[in-house]
Amino acid sequence: MAVAFTDADRERITRSLLDTAERLFATQGLKKTSLDELVAPAGIAKGSFYAFYDSKETLYKDVMIRRAPMIGERLKEVLDRPPGVEALVALMRATTEVLTTDPFYRRLLTHPDELEAVARRVGAEEVERVVTPHLIAPLVEYFAEGQGDGVLVADVAPEVLVGVVRTVGLVVLNRDRFGDGYEQVLDATINALARGLVA
């Protein structure tokens, strides 16, 4: 017999599922997180999970929806500065800070197979819809304005400039390969990219 949840129950359980999923997906990933682990803190049976989400991937998407505005806010302060070398350095520093301090997004970037699994289940367009307005669109707009003002290089699309800035994440994600020189490599990469992007 199906359990009837009150609106208050649904709100509490949904919040618990999101909180638990965010923590577990960040630490052990999508595949290794079991339904039992997700539902236990919410105090519901495993079968009741499907009254809230049709899959773990859908829950993962909702965690992304909840997290994306927070990350966007962290970048907004930097994007309010006029483009230039210093602003681009600050932008890339903010990006590396997200990767080093936010376990969910670090996991997301270090395990692209999880994002692919979510995209397969809920649709790539849906994943893009979640991330784009908060993280990608503001960067594209920022770079397009900088190009329009003649401050940033104009011979590539703004979306390409976003990709260039995101490459700094590769240094962060591979920090073990650089040993004691990691900070110098990161600084040199950020400064070289920032200078290279300015017209």
N, C-alpha and C positions, 0 to 999 in steps of 0.2 A: 504494500500500500504506500502510495506516494505521500511524503511529508509536506504539509502546507506551511510555508514560511510567511511570517508577517513581514511587512515592509521594513520594520526595525531589524528583524532577523536577517533579512536579505542584505541590508546595508552593512550590518556588523560582519556577516559571513564574507561578503564580497571584499570588504576592507581587509579582513584577516587573510583571505586567499591571496590578495595582491601583496600584502606585506610579507607573507611567508614565501610566495613565489619570487619576489624580488631578491630576498636574501638567499634562497636556495639556488635559483638560477645563476646568481652571481658567483656563488661559491662552488657549486658542483655541476651546474649546467642543466640543460633541458632534458637530455636523455637519462641522466643519473637521478634526477628528481622524480620520486614516485608519487602517485596520487595519495597514497597513505600519508606521506610526509606533508603533502599540501593540505589535506583535510583535517589532520589531527588537531592543529591549533584552533581551527574554526569550530571544532566539536561536531562535525557532521560525518556521516558515513561516506565511504568512497563513491557509492552510487549517486549520492546527492550532489556530488561535484557537478554532474551533468545538468543539474537544474540551474547552474550558474554559468558554466562554460562548456562548449562542446568538445574541447580538447585542451591539452596543456599548451599547445601552440597559440590558441586563442587567448589564453591567460597571459602568455608571454607577450603577445601583441598589446594587451591592455596594460601590462607593466611598462612597455615602451611608451604608450600613450601618456601614462602618468609621469614618466621620467623626462620625456622630451622637453616639455616647457621649462622644467627646472634647469636643464642643461642650456637651453636657449637663453634663459635669464642670466646665466653665468657668462655667456658670450656677449650679451647685449651691451654691457658697460663698455666693452672694447669697441664694439661696432658703432658706438655713438661718437667715437673720435674720427676726425678726418683722416682719410687714407694717407699713408706715408710709411717710411721705414720703421719709425718707432711704433706706429699703430699696428703694422703687420707683425712686428716682433711680439707685441703684447697679445695679438690675436693668436699667434702660434703658441705662445706661452700658456694662454688660457686653455687652448686645446690640449696641450700636454698635461696641464693640471687636471683636466677632466679624466684623461686616461690613467693618471697615476692615483687619483683620489676617489674615483667613482667605480666601484667594483663591478657594477652591472654593465656599464658601457665598456669597461676594459674587457670583460668576458665577451661581450658582443663583438668587439673588434678582433679579439684573439681567437675566436672560434666562429668563423664565418659560416661553418656548416650548420650552426644552430639558427642563424638568421635565415639561411636557405631553407631549412626545415619549416620554419614559421611561414616563410613566403610561399612555399609549396602548399601548405595547409590552408592559410587564410587568403592567399593571393598576393603576388608581388606588388600589385597596384595598391592594395590595402596597407602594406608595410610602408611603401613610398608615401602614401597619404599621411601616415602617422609621423614620419620623420621629416619630410620636406618642409612643412610650414614653420617648424620650430628651429631646425638646424641648417638645412641646405638653402632654403629660399632667402633667409636674411643675409647669408654669405654671398649668394649670387647677386642680390640687389646691391650689397655693399661694393662688390668688385665692379659691377656695371656702372655705378655712380662714379667710382674712382677712375674708371676708363673714360667715362663721359667728360669728366673734369680734366682729363689729360694727365692725371697723376700716376695712373697705373698703366702698364704695357697694354696696348690695344690690339695687338696682332693675334690674340687668341680669345676664345669665348670666355665669359666670366665663369662658366661651369668648369672650364679647364683650370682656371686660377684656383677654384675651390679644391680641385684635385691636387694641385701643386701644394697648397697649404696642408692638405690632409696627409701628405707624404711624411710630414714631421712625425706623425703617429708611428710610422714604421721604425724610426729610430727609438722611440719610447718602447715599443713592443719588443724590440730586439736589444734592449739595453744590456743584457748579459753578454752579448757578443763584443761589446766595447770595453768591458772591464773597467779599470780605474779611469779610463779616458772618456767615459760616457758623457759626463757633463760638458766637457770641451767639445765633443762631437755634436752634441745637441745644440749648444750655443752657436757653433760655427755653421751648422746646417740652417738654423733659424735665421741667423744674420745674413747668410749668403742668399737664401730664398727671398728674404725681405728686400734686400738690395736689388735682386734680380727682377722683382715684380714691379719696381718703381720705374716709371718712364724716364 
